Amino acid sequence: MNIVLLIGGLILILAGANFLTDGASSVAKRFNISNLVIGLTIVAFGTSAPELTVSIVSALNGSSDIAIGNVVGSNIFNTLVIVGCTAAIVPIRMTRGTISKEIPLCLLASIILFICANDILINGTDQNIITSGDGLLLLCFFLIFLGYTFAIARNGTDNEETAIKEIPLWRAVVYIIGGLFALVYGGDFFVNGASGIARSLGVSESVIALTLVAGGTSLPELATSIAAALKKNPEMAIGNVIGSNLFNIFFVLGCSAAIAPMNVTGITNVDLGMLIFSCVLLYIFGLFFKKRMITRWEGIVMIACYVVYTGYLIVNAS
């Protein structure tokens, strides 16, 4: 039954995110909002809606390990598996801006999360808590990131605008309402299923969140990046991953913590350290060796690092 809840919830989440994105994009297009702005906001939100839904529902249900583990695991999965798989198909060339600004910003976000989740280590308190104040701070960083993104958009070109499918207004409204319902109920089913599986297997919710939940909620980013690689446009994968990772930490965790403070129990510094390591590895591979290029063998190394990390989680699950 838990597996049915998990799979059914994931299907509802993915379908809901898709319908909500299509409906909202179509309505925005009717108000003459540019494709580029829609792509940077509504479409970006749509691909991260699974993580947002699962984390907020988990925080409200008191399953903070799932809420935090979902974000940490998704970001590790995005960086090591999605970039790794994309590079293994087609080597990825990165721009100077990605190396000098966006990857360091992603690394900074990971370090900020490490600091927010280490009250015992830094302040000598009794427990680690991502407080509402921490959540509001993360949301402030998100606003800065959003401003930076729009600044890039204004200074760049619109050659790669997102194609927006226009649909009748009544259908767009149905898509938006139906998508929201699917996200809410799908998130509830998914979290309940994941928690049930963790209990039945005798492992912690954090391990399930870092692996199964993280992989499931990262499916939109994985599908988008693999499709881009097959279409000989692998550079899109880097922007997709960095944007998603920043959105996950600053907005998803920011919203979750602002709504309900989260105890950090099952997520360890090994997991947070792996998150930082994945960003450092991406930076090193992009900067050195073949400069500003993630090669096939580097992609394979990244995938191997994720396999080793997952093996570590499984071995230490009990």
Buried (B, 14 or more C-beta within 10 A) or exposed (E): EBEEBBBBBBBBBBBBBBBBBBBBBBBBBEEEBBBBBBBBBBBBBBBBBBBBBBBBBBBBBEBBBBBBBBBBBBBBBBBBBBBBBBBBBBBBBBBEEBBEBBBEBBBBBBBBBBEBBBBEEEEEEEEBBBBBEBBEBBBEBBEEBBEBBBEEBEEEEEEEBBEBEEBEEEEBEBBBEBBBBBBBBBBBBBBBBBBBBBEEEEBBBBBBBBBBBBBBBBBBBBEBBBEBBEEEBBBBBBBBBBBBBBBBBBBBBBBBBBBBBBBBBBBBBEBBEBBBBBBEBBBEBBEEEEEBBBBBBBBBBBBEBBEEBBEEBEEEBE
